[in-house]
């Protein structure tokens, strides 16, 4: 794992990458639909701004975050939808300014948390590096939705390794989130990064394994592409089942995406 300073720098860079995609858009394009049903580009950015704000409270105001958590437990889907809907109602300029300010405050807040602190969240409590990785993952995933809406392909970067890492680390969570018992044995995960580099997790020689391009694996664990459209292969029944339920984000299992037409 990288040191916290490098991780937070990558988190900031991921936000900047998406910012560069949406900042030049005319106001009308913020209403373009994205692959997430009912969500426009404005909803995607509003959701990120809203969730970044939750992360700031988790790092700085335990009472405020406890209130957020109570609301989320009472109505998980509605709570998230409401945050996106209310944020999207602002004009693009105001929404962009809010998101930028929240990103800055989040990075500063996470940098100031004492080492070893575990932060509350909507899933299990997380260390600061895990929180930063989760925020980077979500920023990247929603950025893919925006890119799809605009019909552009973003060049993958080495920051994908953070997304892949949290995808691997959430294996057991993904099983339990579906009411399934996680496999007892570790899997080997071997991915090819954007520059051809090899990224690995788990013991060499494990009986069950997953392999493929890192970009495809990240699309799988963030549920941005259907498994049928990805070159991610599994060896072993449990590993194969994991690819059907993989989920790197907190909350209920997502509906996933339909296979590409044709």
Backbone bond lengths (Angstrom), bond angles and torsions (degrees), N, CA, C in turn:
res aa  C-N    CA-C-N  psi(-1)  N-CA   C-N-CA  omega(-1)  CA-C   N-CA-C  phi
1 X - - - 1.458 - - 1.523 110.58 -
2 X 1.328 118.80 141.86 1.458 120.53 177.87 1.521 110.96 -71.54
3 X 1.326 116.74 164.55 1.455 119.20 174.71 1.525 109.02 -70.12
4 X 1.341 115.30 161.66 1.464 119.61 -173.57 1.526 111.60 -60.60
5 X 1.324 117.23 -38.68 1.469 119.85 -179.45 1.526 110.63 -59.08
6 X 1.332 117.12 -45.40 1.465 120.77 -179.82 1.523 111.06 -67.06
7 X 1.316 115.73 -38.48 1.457 120.10 179.88 1.526 111.17 -64.62
8 X 1.317 116.79 -43.81 1.465 119.83 178.44 1.523 111.52 -67.16
9 X 1.336 116.91 -33.01 1.462 120.22 175.67 1.532 110.06 -64.61
10 X 1.331 116.94 -39.98 1.460 120.26 177.37 1.525 110.81 -67.69
11 X 1.321 117.35 -38.01 1.460 120.67 176.55 1.532 110.49 -60.00
12 X 1.323 115.96 -46.07 1.466 119.88 178.47 1.525 110.94 -62.94
13 X 1.328 116.75 -40.41 1.462 120.72 -179.23 1.525 111.61 -65.90
14 X 1.328 117.07 -36.03 1.463 119.58 178.60 1.519 110.66 -65.18
15 X 1.332 116.37 -40.89 1.454 119.63 175.79 1.524 111.73 -64.01
16 X 1.325 116.56 -40.91 1.467 120.61 179.12 1.525 111.26 -63.17
17 X 1.335 116.25 -36.59 1.459 120.13 -179.97 1.526 111.26 -62.46
18 X 1.320 116.55 -44.91 1.463 119.90 177.88 1.526 110.81 -70.20
19 X 1.315 116.73 -37.26 1.468 121.44 177.71 1.529 110.26 -56.06
20 X 1.330 116.09 -42.28 1.466 120.12 -179.12 1.519 112.00 -64.73
21 X 1.331 116.14 -23.58 1.457 120.58 179.76 1.523 111.72 -79.83
22 X 1.343 117.05 -38.64 1.463 119.48 -173.61 1.529 113.82 -96.28
23 X 1.333 117.45 -26.44 1.469 119.51 -175.07 1.527 113.33 -57.98
24 X 1.340 120.05 -39.21 1.476 119.09 -178.34 1.523 114.41 -78.71
25 X 1.329 118.17 -6.15 1.459 119.87 -173.87 1.524 111.54 -67.67
26 X 1.328 117.55 137.96 1.462 118.79 169.81 1.518 109.57 -64.57
27 X 1.313 116.57 155.24 1.464 120.97 -173.96 1.522 112.22 -54.32
28 X 1.317 117.73 -36.83 1.463 120.35 -176.61 1.526 112.17 -63.89
29 X 1.337 118.16 -30.00 1.465 120.69 -177.58 1.523 112.36 -71.65
30 X 1.318 118.28 -20.16 1.464 120.60 177.61 1.524 111.45 -65.40
31 X 1.327 116.98 -15.41 1.466 121.38 177.67 1.521 112.10 -92.47
32 X 1.342 118.31 2.92 1.461 121.08 178.22 1.527 110.03 -62.72
33 X 1.326 118.55 136.92 1.467 120.52 177.80 1.527 111.35 -71.48
34 X 1.310 116.23 147.53 1.461 122.81 176.71 1.532 108.87 -112.33
35 X 1.332 118.82 172.65 1.467 119.75 -179.60 1.532 114.39 -61.39
36 X 1.327 118.36 -21.31 1.468 120.88 176.03 1.524 108.29 -75.52
37 X 1.316 116.26 118.28 1.460 120.69 -173.04 1.530 112.02 -56.20
38 X 1.322 115.85 126.36 1.455 122.03 177.67 1.522 114.71 83.83
39 X 1.321 117.11 -2.77 1.455 120.46 -177.62 1.529 111.18 -107.81
40 X 1.324 114.34 129.13 1.460 121.86 173.54 1.531 109.40 -91.49
41 X 1.317 115.57 179.20 1.464 119.31 173.57 1.524 109.71 -58.73
42 X 1.315 117.34 -39.42 1.467 120.57 178.82 1.529 110.83 -61.47
43 X 1.325 118.10 -40.00 1.468 120.91 177.39 1.533 110.80 -61.84
44 X 1.316 116.63 -41.33 1.462 120.15 -178.94 1.533 110.73 -61.89
45 X 1.311 116.93 -47.22 1.468 120.23 -179.33 1.519 110.15 -69.70
46 X 1.324 117.61 -37.96 1.467 120.45 178.04 1.519 110.68 -62.93
47 X 1.327 117.09 -39.67 1.464 120.22 178.40 1.523 110.40 -62.90
48 X 1.324 117.18 -43.60 1.467 119.49 178.66 1.526 110.85 -63.42
49 X 1.327 116.77 -43.35 1.463 119.97 179.01 1.523 110.74 -61.54
50 X 1.319 116.34 -42.57 1.467 122.00 179.50 1.528 110.73 -63.48
51 X 1.331 117.41 -46.76 1.462 120.56 -177.05 1.524 111.16 -70.44
52 X 1.314 117.61 -36.06 1.463 119.68 174.77 1.528 110.12 -60.29
53 X 1.321 116.15 -38.82 1.467 119.65 177.12 1.521 112.03 -63.94
54 X 1.337 116.98 -37.85 1.461 120.28 176.08 1.528 110.37 -62.75
55 X 1.345 116.31 -38.99 1.466 120.78 179.04 1.527 110.95 -64.83
56 X 1.332 117.20 -38.12 1.467 120.12 176.93 1.525 109.88 -61.32
57 X 1.334 116.74 -45.41 1.466 119.45 178.94 1.529 111.13 -64.37
58 X 1.328 117.57 -39.27 1.463 120.07 178.44 1.519 111.23 -59.86
59 X 1.336 116.49 -33.28 1.466 121.29 -177.46 1.520 113.24 -87.35
60 X 1.354 117.65 -20.78 1.460 119.06 -170.79 1.522 115.08 -126.57
61 X 1.333 118.79 -19.04 1.468 120.69 -171.98 1.524 109.34 -146.74
62 X 1.323 116.77 88.37 1.456 121.87 -175.56 1.526 111.99 -60.35
63 X 1.332 117.89 -37.22 1.467 120.52 -179.49 1.527 111.14 -65.99
64 X 1.326 115.75 -43.09 1.467 119.26 179.10 1.518 110.34 -63.66
65 X 1.328 117.27 -41.13 1.456 118.52 -179.34 1.527 110.71 -69.01
66 X 1.321 117.83 -35.76 1.469 120.30 177.86 1.528 110.04 -59.45
67 X 1.317 117.08 -36.15 1.469 120.87 177.08 1.527 109.99 -66.19
68 X 1.338 116.87 -43.86 1.466 119.93 176.89 1.530 110.17 -57.76
69 X 1.322 116.01 -43.49 1.462 120.83 -176.57 1.526 111.04 -64.44
70 X 1.316 117.80 -39.24 1.464 121.36 177.42 1.529 110.54 -60.08
71 X 1.321 115.83 -43.35 1.465 119.99 179.48 1.522 111.18 -65.97
72 X 1.329 116.01 -39.47 1.465 120.22 -179.35 1.521 111.32 -66.70
73 X 1.327 117.15 -40.58 1.462 120.90 179.68 1.536 110.32 -65.19
74 X 1.320 116.56 -36.84 1.466 120.42 -178.80 1.523 112.72 -68.92
75 X 1.344 116.64 -32.25 1.473 120.23 -176.90 1.523 108.63 -155.55
76 X 1.350 118.22 76.53 1.466 120.96 -172.77 1.523 114.10 -55.60
77 X 1.315 117.50 -53.23 1.467 119.95 -176.97 1.524 110.96 -69.24
78 X 1.320 116.53 -43.12 1.454 120.07 -177.84 1.512 112.88 -65.43
79 X 1.331 116.32 -35.28 1.462 120.15 -179.08 1.521 110.70 -63.95
80 X 1.310 116.66 -44.72 1.468 120.96 179.46 1.531 110.30 -67.00
81 X 1.323 116.55 -45.26 1.462 120.40 -179.41 1.523 111.61 -61.03
82 X 1.319 115.93 -39.70 1.456 119.90 -178.80 1.529 110.88 -64.41
83 X 1.339 115.97 -41.48 1.457 118.81 178.93 1.512 112.23 -62.02
84 X 1.340 116.89 -40.99 1.462 120.43 179.27 1.528 110.95 -69.48
85 X 1.323 116.08 -42.93 1.469 120.13 -177.32 1.527 111.40 -64.44
86 X 1.324 116.22 -44.80 1.464 118.97 -178.67 1.519 111.07 -67.33
87 X 1.330 117.18 -39.18 1.460 119.58 178.78 1.513 112.42 -67.44
88 X 1.332 116.45 -37.83 1.465 120.54 -178.55 1.520 112.36 -68.80
89 X 1.333 116.77 -19.28 1.464 120.12 -179.07 1.524 112.03 -71.02
90 X 1.321 117.08 -19.30 1.463 119.92 176.39 1.523 109.29 -72.79
91 X 1.313 116.85 158.28 1.452 119.88 175.60 1.519 110.84 -66.88
92 X 1.335 118.77 156.52 1.461 121.69 -178.75 1.527 113.98 -54.25
93 X 1.320 118.02 -41.03 1.471 119.99 -178.23 1.525 110.76 -63.91
94 X 1.332 116.86 -44.65 1.462 120.54 179.76 1.525 111.01 -66.96
95 X 1.317 116.94 -39.90 1.461 121.12 179.76 1.525 110.76 -65.58
96 X 1.316 116.72 -43.52 1.461 120.38 179.19 1.525 110.81 -62.48
97 X 1.327 116.68 -42.19 1.472 120.30 178.86 1.523 110.86 -64.16
98 X 1.334 116.45 -40.89 1.469 120.06 178.89 1.525 110.99 -63.64
99 X 1.321 116.40 -44.00 1.466 120.22 -179.66 1.523 111.30 -63.86
100 X 1.311 116.59 -43.47 1.469 120.18 179.45 1.526 110.93 -61.92
101 X 1.322 116.56 -44.46 1.464 119.73 -179.67 1.519 110.87 -64.57
102 X 1.325 116.75 -40.92 1.458 120.41 -179.88 1.523 112.22 -66.01
103 X 1.333 117.00 -39.36 1.469 120.08 177.27 1.522 110.61 -60.71
104 X 1.313 115.27 -44.61 1.471 119.18 -179.61 1.524 110.64 -63.01
105 X 1.333 116.72 -46.49 1.462 120.15 -178.36 1.526 111.49 -65.58
106 X 1.328 117.01 -35.01 1.457 120.05 179.61 1.530 110.92 -64.97
107 X 1.320 117.32 -47.46 1.467 120.20 179.84 1.523 110.28 -61.21
108 X 1.331 116.99 -42.64 1.466 120.39 179.07 1.525 111.05 -64.33
109 X 1.334 116.94 -42.12 1.465 120.46 -178.62 1.518 111.04 -65.00
110 X 1.324 117.73 -43.50 1.460 120.51 -179.65 1.519 111.22 -66.32
111 X 1.326 117.46 -34.92 1.465 120.89 179.03 1.522 111.80 -66.04
112 X 1.344 116.87 -26.14 1.468 121.47 -175.47 1.530 113.36 -91.58
113 X 1.324 118.17 -6.76 1.470 120.32 -178.76 1.530 109.39 -71.23
114 X 1.341 118.25 131.96 1.473 120.27 179.30 1.523 111.75 -58.01
115 X 1.324 117.55 141.09 1.475 120.43 178.99 1.518 111.63 -55.73
116 X 1.304 116.30 142.27 1.462 121.96 178.72 1.515 114.86 87.91
117 X 1.330 117.55 -8.61 1.460 120.94 179.87 1.524 110.70 -70.72
118 X 1.319 116.06 139.69 1.459 120.78 173.41 1.529 108.16 -107.88
119 X 1.305 114.73 130.22 1.455 121.06 -174.62 1.527 110.51 -98.10
120 X 1.331 117.46 139.93 1.467 119.70 176.46 1.517 110.09 -67.46
121 X 1.340 115.81 150.73 1.462 119.28 176.15 1.513 108.91 -154.21
122 X 1.321 117.59 -176.38 1.457 121.73 -176.27 1.522 111.95 -78.53
123 X 1.322 116.71 -14.93 1.450 122.53 167.99 1.519 106.93 -109.51
124 X 1.331 117.83 -146.65 1.467 120.39 176.89 1.528 111.17 -64.54
125 X 1.344 118.46 152.65 1.472 120.75 174.54 1.532 110.42 -56.25
126 X 1.330 115.80 149.94 1.458 120.45 -174.44 1.518 111.52 -128.34
127 X 1.319 115.43 149.57 1.452 120.54 169.27 1.526 108.47 -69.82
128 X 1.327 116.51 165.28 1.464 119.69 178.59 1.529 111.44 -61.29
129 X 1.347 119.51 -45.28 1.471 117.81 177.13 1.528 112.77 -59.47
130 X 1.320 116.74 -38.17 1.469 119.42 178.76 1.526 110.84 -66.69
131 X 1.335 117.13 -39.38 1.460 120.21 177.50 1.530 110.59 -63.00
132 X 1.329 116.46 -45.10 1.458 120.18 179.66 1.526 110.44 -62.51
133 X 1.327 116.80 -41.45 1.462 120.47 179.03 1.527 110.72 -64.12
134 X 1.332 116.75 -41.24 1.462 120.77 179.46 1.523 111.04 -63.99
135 X 1.330 117.12 -40.13 1.464 119.63 179.13 1.528 111.16 -68.24
136 X 1.336 116.63 -36.76 1.464 119.71 176.53 1.523 109.95 -64.78
137 X 1.336 116.41 -43.98 1.463 120.98 179.34 1.515 111.03 -57.90
138 X 1.325 116.41 -46.88 1.457 118.87 -176.84 1.528 111.54 -69.32
139 X 1.324 116.69 -37.53 1.459 120.04 177.27 1.526 110.10 -61.22
140 X 1.330 116.15 -43.94 1.467 119.92 178.64 1.528 110.49 -63.54
141 X 1.326 117.40 -45.95 1.460 120.97 -175.84 1.528 111.93 -63.20
142 X 1.322 116.86 -44.87 1.462 119.01 178.73 1.524 110.50 -71.47
143 X 1.320 116.66 -27.33 1.458 120.01 172.94 1.520 111.77 -63.69
144 X 1.341 116.89 -35.73 1.456 119.78 176.37 1.529 110.71 -65.28
145 X 1.337 116.85 -36.81 1.459 119.75 176.81 1.532 110.90 -62.53
146 X 1.329 115.37 -42.56 1.469 119.39 178.92 1.524 110.45 -65.13
147 X 1.322 116.94 -43.93 1.459 120.40 179.12 1.529 110.75 -60.45
148 X 1.342 116.75 -41.62 1.460 119.87 177.93 1.525 110.93 -61.98
149 X 1.324 116.11 -40.53 1.465 119.81 179.87 1.522 111.20 -62.88
150 X 1.313 116.25 -34.51 1.468 121.14 -177.96 1.521 112.51 -88.80
151 X 1.336 116.50 -6.65 1.453 119.65 179.86 1.511 113.67 71.16
152 X 1.339 116.62 32.16 1.463 120.67 179.29 1.526 109.29 -120.98
153 X 1.329 115.14 158.65 1.462 120.47 176.38 1.520 107.98 -113.59
154 X 1.308 116.35 124.08 1.460 120.61 176.72 1.524 109.38 -83.85
155 X 1.304 116.05 136.84 1.456 120.32 178.21 1.526 108.93 -70.49
156 X 1.331 118.74 121.48 1.468 119.94 -179.46 1.518 111.15 -66.50
157 X 1.320 115.89 147.68 1.464 121.91 -179.01 1.522 109.95 -121.47
158 X 1.325 115.29 174.85 1.470 120.54 177.63 1.520 111.89 -64.05
159 X 1.349 118.07 -14.43 1.469 120.18 177.19 1.521 111.50 -64.49
160 X 1.328 117.26 -16.08 1.458 120.14 175.86 1.528 111.98 -56.98
161 X 1.332 116.18 -25.96 1.463 118.19 -178.41 1.526 110.69 -60.22
162 X 1.334 117.70 -35.37 1.468 120.41 177.34 1.529 110.70 -64.21
163 X 1.322 116.44 -41.40 1.465 120.75 179.94 1.520 109.65 -65.27
164 X 1.329 116.06 -44.46 1.457 120.12 178.28 1.528 111.05 -62.35
165 X 1.331 116.37 -39.73 1.463 120.22 -178.14 1.528 111.35 -61.60
166 X 1.317 116.55 -46.10 1.462 117.70 -179.52 1.527 110.31 -70.56
167 X 1.337 117.42 -28.20 1.448 119.95 174.52 1.519 112.24 -63.99
168 X 1.324 116.19 -38.84 1.463 120.74 177.08 1.532 110.48 -70.48
169 X 1.319 116.27 -45.58 1.462 120.80 -175.15 1.528 112.77 -66.72
170 X 1.316 118.12 -22.49 1.469 120.96 -178.41 1.530 112.39 -93.59
171 X 1.325 117.80 14.46 1.456 120.41 -179.01 1.529 112.13 -53.95
172 X 1.324 117.38 -53.64 1.465 120.11 -176.51 1.524 111.25 -66.00
173 X 1.330 117.05 -38.49 1.466 120.83 176.25 1.520 110.75 -57.40
174 X 1.340 116.72 -43.04 1.462 120.55 -177.80 1.530 110.89 -62.25
175 X 1.327 116.88 -41.18 1.469 119.57 176.97 1.526 110.81 -63.74
176 X 1.326 116.89 -50.64 1.468 120.24 -177.45 1.526 111.36 -62.83
177 X 1.314 116.52 -33.83 1.459 120.63 -178.96 1.525 111.66 -65.45
178 X 1.320 116.12 -19.11 1.468 121.91 176.90 1.529 111.91 -102.41
179 X 1.342 116.26 8.60 1.453 119.71 -179.13 1.508 113.36 76.07
180 X 1.342 117.16 23.69 1.454 122.09 -177.67 1.524 110.31 -111.31
181 X 1.315 116.85 149.08 1.460 121.45 176.16 1.523 109.14 -79.40
182 X 1.332 117.79 126.06 1.470 119.39 179.46 1.524 111.26 -64.64
183 X 1.313 117.79 147.57 1.464 120.68 175.52 1.525 110.85 -60.37
184 X 1.317 116.28 146.15 1.469 120.44 -179.23 1.518 111.96 -75.90
185 X 1.316 117.48 -31.80 1.458 120.52 -174.91 1.522 112.04 -90.23
186 X 1.328 115.85 151.85 1.455 121.47 174.69 1.519 110.05 -74.38
187 X 1.324 115.52 149.84 1.456 121.10 172.97 1.531 108.82 -101.11
188 X 1.280 116.47 156.94 1.454 122.72 168.00 1.527 107.36 -94.97
189 X 1.310 117.71 130.17 1.455 122.39 176.45 1.524 107.86 -120.36
190 X 1.311 116.43 123.14 1.458 122.34 -179.50 1.524 108.62 -126.29
191 X 1.326 115.99 114.85 1.456 121.43 -177.13 1.521 111.03 -121.81
192 X 1.313 115.94 151.44 1.459 122.14 176.68 1.519 108.75 -103.50
193 X 1.347 116.28 117.47 1.451 120.98 -178.65 1.511 112.59 -72.80
194 X 1.338 116.82 173.45 1.468 121.19 -175.99 1.527 113.98 -58.29
195 X 1.331 116.74 -30.39 1.457 120.25 -179.78 1.515 113.74 -95.35
196 X 1.325 117.51 11.90 1.451 121.39 -179.06 1.522 114.17 89.45
197 X 1.342 116.96 -1.28 1.456 120.78 179.80 1.527 110.86 -71.64
198 X 1.320 116.96 154.64 1.457 122.41 179.94 1.528 110.13 -99.17
199 X 1.315 116.30 129.35 1.461 122.77 176.09 1.522 107.32 -116.51
200 X 1.334 116.18 130.11 1.462 119.14 -175.94 1.522 111.36 -132.94
201 X 1.332 114.38 150.16 1.461 123.27 173.31 1.530 107.16 -139.09
202 X 1.324 116.46 151.06 1.449 120.89 175.97 1.517 113.16 83.32
203 X 1.326 115.97 169.41 1.466 120.37 -174.02 1.529 113.32 -72.40
204 X 1.314 115.18 135.73 1.459 120.22 173.46 1.528 108.59 -63.23
205 X 1.314 116.84 135.07 1.454 119.97 -179.90 1.514 114.58 86.88
206 X 1.351 117.99 7.81 1.468 120.28 177.97 1.524 109.82 -60.12
207 X 1.327 116.50 147.33 1.462 121.19 -177.32 1.526 112.22 -66.18
208 X 1.336 116.62 -30.14 1.457 120.61 -179.34 1.527 109.21 -119.19
209 X 1.328 115.77 143.16 1.462 118.88 -173.37 1.522 111.31 -153.00
210 X 1.327 113.45 163.94 1.462 122.77 175.42 1.518 106.99 -134.14
211 X 1.322 116.86 138.50 1.463 120.17 -178.59 1.521 110.07 -147.52
212 X 1.337 115.35 152.56 1.456 119.84 176.70 1.510 111.38 157.05
213 X 1.324 118.28 -175.43 1.465 122.01 176.30 1.531 110.51 -65.91
214 X 1.326 116.35 138.91 1.465 119.92 179.71 1.524 111.53 -59.21
215 X 1.320 117.62 -38.73 1.463 120.17 -179.27 1.525 110.44 -61.31
216 X 1.318 116.72 -43.37 1.461 119.87 179.44 1.528 111.16 -65.09
217 X 1.327 116.43 -42.31 1.469 119.26 178.81 1.524 110.45 -61.99
218 X 1.330 117.40 -41.36 1.463 120.29 179.52 1.526 111.38 -65.97
219 X 1.324 117.15 -38.58 1.460 119.59 174.72 1.531 110.89 -63.00
220 X 1.319 117.07 -34.89 1.461 121.32 -179.72 1.521 111.36 -68.55
221 X 1.346 117.78 -51.90 1.465 120.32 -173.34 1.525 112.56 -72.85
222 X 1.336 117.44 -20.12 1.461 120.16 174.25 1.525 111.59 -95.49
223 X 1.326 116.32 2.13 1.465 123.66 178.43 1.525 112.46 57.50
224 X 1.336 115.43 41.29 1.468 120.88 177.55 1.523 112.52 -97.11
225 X 1.316 117.35 -11.15 1.450 122.05 175.01 1.529 108.17 -141.66
226 X 1.316 115.66 153.78 1.458 120.54 175.91 1.525 109.35 -76.44
227 X 1.302 115.60 143.41 1.467 119.64 -178.93 1.522 111.99 -54.75
228 X 1.331 116.55 -34.66 1.456 120.18 -177.61 1.528 112.55 -63.06
229 X 1.317 117.36 -20.14 1.462 121.87 -177.46 1.526 112.58 -98.10
230 X 1.332 117.20 6.89 1.459 120.88 -173.01 1.520 111.51 -120.67
231 X 1.320 115.63 149.05 1.466 121.69 -179.08 1.524 110.73 -95.33
232 X 1.321 115.92 51.31 1.468 121.70 176.99 1.522 107.31 -108.28
233 X 1.339 116.34 123.59 1.467 120.95 -175.22 1.521 110.45 -115.19
234 X 1.322 115.81 147.63 1.457 122.17 179.07 1.521 109.91 -119.76
235 X 1.321 115.10 144.29 1.459 122.18 170.68 1.521 107.75 -116.53
236 X 1.315 117.33 118.67 1.460 121.21 -178.07 1.519 111.30 107.67
237 X 1.322 116.54 145.34 1.461 121.25 -175.55 1.527 112.84 -64.90
238 X 1.328 117.23 -41.03 1.462 119.73 -179.09 1.523 110.98 -68.93
239 X 1.320 116.71 -40.66 1.466 119.88 177.73 1.521 110.25 -63.42
240 X 1.329 116.30 -39.53 1.456 120.34 178.07 1.527 110.75 -63.77
241 X 1.325 116.72 -40.51 1.461 120.43 178.02 1.522 110.80 -64.87
242 X 1.316 117.00 -37.13 1.464 120.49 179.13 1.528 110.85 -58.16
243 X 1.310 116.98 -41.86 1.460 119.48 -178.46 1.518 112.01 -64.65
244 X 1.321 117.50 -20.10 1.466 120.78 175.97 1.525 112.81 -82.51
245 X 1.339 117.79 -23.93 1.469 120.60 -174.08 1.531 112.86 -117.33
246 X 1.325 117.84 -1.03 1.472 121.29 -173.81 1.523 111.54 -52.87
247 X 1.326 115.10 138.04 1.471 121.44 -176.90 1.516 108.53 -156.52
248 X 1.317 117.15 113.49 1.459 121.28 -177.55 1.520 112.94 -91.65
249 X 1.320 118.19 -5.48 1.465 121.72 -175.07 1.520 110.81 -109.76
250 X 1.336 116.55 153.46 1.458 121.90 177.86 1.523 110.05 -72.22
251 X 1.333 115.35 162.19 1.453 120.07 176.12 1.511 112.29 103.71
252 X 1.335 116.49 -176.63 1.456 120.98 -178.46 1.526 111.68 -63.59
253 X 1.343 117.90 157.33 1.463 119.86 176.19 1.527 110.49 -56.91
254 X 1.302 115.87 135.61 1.445 119.01 179.74 1.524 112.29 -80.25
255 X 1.331 117.93 163.36 1.472 121.06 179.48 1.514 112.42 -74.51
256 X 1.340 116.71 -15.93 1.458 119.65 -177.81 1.523 110.90 75.27
257 X 1.304 115.05 -172.50 1.473 121.33 -178.32 1.526 109.42 -120.05
258 X 1.300 115.88 147.05 1.462 120.93 177.48 1.524 109.64 -70.34
259 X 1.331 117.42 154.77 1.464 119.69 176.02 1.521 110.40 -59.67
260 X 1.314 116.50 152.85 1.463 120.76 179.03 1.530 108.93 -64.27
261 X 1.317 114.94 143.91 1.456 119.79 179.63 1.521 110.10 -64.76
262 X 1.316 115.88 139.59 1.457 120.31 178.23 1.492 112.77 80.00
